Amino acid sequence: MYSIQAIQQILQAKSPNLQFYEAQIEHLLLDSRQIIFAERSLFFAIKGTHHDGHQFLSAAYQAGVRSFVVTKVPELSQFPEANFLLVENVVQALQQLAAHHRQQFPLQVIGITGSNGKTTVKEWLFQLLYPHYAIIRSPRSFNSQIGVPLSVWGIQAQHELGIFEAGISRKGEMGNLANIIQAKIGIFTMLGEAHNEGFSSKAEKLREKLLLFAEVDLLIYRRDDATVHRAIKDLGRKTLAWSLDQHPNADLYVFKTETFLNHTHLEGRYQSSEQRIALPFTDHASIENAIHCWAVLLHLGLKSEEIAERMAQLEPVAMRMELLDGRNNCLIINDTYNADLSSLRLGLQWMRQHEHGRNRSLVLSEILQSGSSDEKLYRKVAQLIQEHQVSRVIGIGPATAVFATLLPREIHQLHFETTEALLEALPHLSFQSEVILIKGARQYHLETIAQALSRQVHQARLEVNLSALAHNLRAYQRCLKPGVKTMVMIKATAYGAGSREVARLLEYLRVDYCCVAYADEGTELRQAGISAPIMVLNPEAGAFEQMRLQRLEPVVYSLEQLNNMSQEALPHGVHLSIDSGMHRLGFDLHEMEGLLDYLRTHPELHVKSVYTHLAASEDPAHDAFTHEQARRFNQAYARITAVLGYHPLQHALNSNGITRFPQYQQDMVRLGIGLYGIDVSNTLPEPLQVVLSFKATISQIKTIAAGETIGYGRRAQAHSLMRTGTISVGYADGLRRAAGNGAFSVGVRGKRAPILGSVCMDMSMIDLTHIPEAQTGDTVEIFGHDPSVQELAKILATIPYEVFTGISQRVKRVYLQE
Ligand SMILES: *Cc1c(COP(=O)(O)O)cnc(C)c1O
């Protein structure tokens, strides 16, 4: 804890306060919606490209926060008991405070950077070393200019080892992070091929990344990339270089790798002694990441036998939480890959974000964290549980029995020695309209609890990666001129992704407007708790009362519609759609006089926006026509505003238009397919991420004799002995029959398996002859990363929009957050 006066001195901040109000600071806060320990939090009002933390000062104050770091002091009368620290740059102040905090502790620190693998190497080092050291590490992939200071702020006296990752996107950033992390051991994972926007060349990117290691005592890296090797030698630090089969003189020379069905044997030489380990992985990236860890363990002097034993038990790092529909209106948050204080805190935050009035239950395994005594550790856990207003706690494992003495009686408590014991008891416990966070270390296998509690439905599922969706939103927003608003398209259940969760996320990310096709879709959003303005593209004549009640804003596209509407039904304003050449819905240009007359005679009609829709914004062949549409639209807009006497929002661009026609961004853009990961025109400066993955499961595997046929109509035949898999997805789920008969291949264990014969209603058969490692229960990817939806769409002679929205409602939507 730091007193506010101490922080003022560390930051050398000015203050308008003559005298500080008493405040001891324990938590750093960047988002006014994540307040838990209000009085002990210091709010940093960070200015982003689209939001300014200063806008949320009073929200934070009302929630009880009393200490703020700002670049501009607000009207003090509204903050009678607040402390303001005035600085020039709020992010720098955050970094300065973290760097100061770091300096107070003499712990050993490992700093990790590189293009890929940072988080895996960090998590694996934790898995390998936690029995030996009291470890603090970055939560998930907190590696940015803001994530690193927040990670380092968690260091406490009992910690012996810190493991922090650093990621940068432009020149000038790594110096800041190096200063905060102050690493003694460095790990450089690898250098990716691409050079990002923020760097002039790959060489510059490398030089910048290596700044993390300017002061390390030892730098661990792979010797086999000549560019990296040379640049690291130039640093002049002591190194531990490893090589895979190329450089016998490397400090750790791995001369033998032997891959089996699901594990890999490695043999190497370190300080002239032979070393041997086995890994439960076979892919190149995992092997490379594991060797980095191996080098660390050797350097730290762990015994060979112990290293081998621990490496064999490495667990995959699945850094994501799943949101599942539960029985009885429950929502299950499956967060079962690790359990430590910082990830528990994130899980609880997520629970708050998704509870929407439901009770909060927590299923928690023992916490893996050595260093502090159980008593002290669980006291902290108990405090978190209370602060997040959890109403029921189910503890698993002997150590969680202490909650009985640590938690107040109002919090309902249950305790089980093992996961199996809870599984057995589950049918006797009642869960009703609650959000259940299931949080545990991997070895407790709490995913079995999540499965038991979630609604049993058909096995095909559509995974919606919310983190990728957020990334894509930001990618487009970075292309907007300052002040341009964002409307997001949530029509057709958010392009198939599911409107509620998508809209909640987008509202949380503070988009300006939502847009749906029908009034019912808007009502559904209101019922899901969305309060942002909602535009309705196709308002049905009978739905005006509903729209008034639900604060929905209809689009008006004809005089007939205007004449049939009663004004009272439109207290929230309307949007005028202008047909500039698409010829779908909208006022025709030759109807403009009639529209203008109506507006003249009805000054009480509140026009929120005037927009048009482009017919071919993605296609250069039609650019002349697009410019013509814009010209017609601008002319219509000018005539309308001349009559109205005010300027409603003007907007024209859909996803593809945003990057291809920045000159027409006007007041707002309407972002649709781009959010869901498709950039048809390929003009966005950074790649979009895959949001939707359609997956099924292998239900059965068969061996088919030569000559036998497969499926309806006997359209596929085995020419020799064949291995087939039956998967749980058919045309009723949205996998069209045109994908059958070998036209399309699905992804299984990183390989491709052609669809055999006809796609059935609920199932399909695939060829697994060349994938002997495939087993029943394996996940099959219909589209997602590989194959991509574009590939499937092409084979079906359609576009991704149609594939997404064609996935049937019975397919379970699963939401992921990384
Ligand atoms: C669907 C729609 C959009 C979004 O289009 P995308 O190509 O998905 O970005 C924008 N405006 C209107 C009027 C739409 O109907």
Ligand as a Chemical Component Dictionary entry (heavy atoms), coordinates in Angstrom:
data_LIG
# 
_chem_comp.id                   LIG 
_chem_comp.type                 NON-POLYMER 
_chem_comp.pdbx_formal_charge   0 
_chem_comp.three_letter_code    LIG 
# 
loop_
_chem_comp_atom.comp_id 
_chem_comp_atom.atom_id 
_chem_comp_atom.alt_atom_id 
_chem_comp_atom.type_symbol 
_chem_comp_atom.charge 
_chem_comp_atom.model_Cartn_x 
_chem_comp_atom.model_Cartn_y 
_chem_comp_atom.model_Cartn_z 
_chem_comp_atom.pdbx_ordinal 
LIG C1 C1 C 0 -26.036 -5.087 -43.347 1  
LIG C2 C2 C 0 -25.890 -3.654 -43.539 2  
LIG C3 C3 C 0 -24.643 -3.025 -43.308 3  
LIG C4 C4 C 0 -23.385 -3.772 -42.960 4  
LIG O1 O1 O 0 -22.798 -4.331 -44.111 5  
LIG P1 P1 P 0 -21.455 -5.168 -44.041 6  
LIG O2 O2 O 0 -21.100 -5.437 -45.437 7  
LIG O3 O3 O 0 -21.780 -6.407 -43.300 8  
LIG O4 O4 O 0 -20.475 -4.337 -43.331 9  
LIG C5 C5 C 0 -24.596 -1.650 -43.367 10 
LIG N1 N1 N 0 -25.694 -0.926 -43.674 11 
LIG C6 C6 C 0 -26.885 -1.498 -43.954 12 
LIG C7 C7 C 0 -28.038 -0.639 -44.276 13 
LIG C8 C8 C 0 -27.021 -2.876 -43.907 14 
LIG O5 O5 O 0 -28.183 -3.443 -44.179 15 
# 
loop_
_chem_comp_bond.comp_id 
_chem_comp_bond.atom_id_1 
_chem_comp_bond.atom_id_2 
_chem_comp_bond.value_order 
_chem_comp_bond.pdbx_ordinal 
LIG C1 C2 SING 1  
LIG C2 C3 SING 2  
LIG C2 C8 DOUB 3  
LIG C3 C4 SING 4  
LIG C3 C5 DOUB 5  
LIG C4 O1 SING 6  
LIG O1 P1 SING 7  
LIG P1 O2 DOUB 8  
LIG P1 O3 SING 9  
LIG P1 O4 SING 10 
LIG C5 N1 SING 11 
LIG N1 C6 DOUB 12 
LIG C6 C7 SING 13 
LIG C6 C8 SING 14 
LIG C8 O5 SING 15 
# 
